[in-house]
Amino acid sequence: MKIKFDENLPIDVADVLAAAGHDAESVYSEGLEGIQDRELITICKKEQRILITLDYDFSNILIYPPEKYEGIIVLRVEQQNK
């Protein structure tokens, strides 16, 4: 599974999944912090990666139709700390 973690998630999460054998990258590990949402999703599409994020904007299926992407997972968490 190819995954990219948005900058609103700890880089450690990508490290844990990479250690488990997944192809996991983060916006930080690739120097993409501060990138616009459209640019990020375009990169994910090109790399055929699932995007995991806390950014609710990505849950809008009118702007990001599910059939056009490998996957977009928007997490809803009570606390955003590790």
Secondary structure as GFF3:
##gff-version 3
##sequence-region A 1 82
A	DSSP	beta_strand	2	5	.	.	.	ID=ss1
A	DSSP	alpha_helix	11	19	.	.	.	ID=ss2
A	DSSP	beta_strand	23	26	.	.	.	ID=ss3
A	DSSP	alpha_helix	37	47	.	.	.	ID=ss4
A	DSSP	beta_strand	50	53	.	.	.	ID=ss5
A	DSSP	three_ten_helix	56	59	.	.	.	ID=ss6
A	DSSP	three_ten_helix	66	68	.	.	.	ID=ss7
A	DSSP	beta_strand	72	74	.	.	.	ID=ss8
###
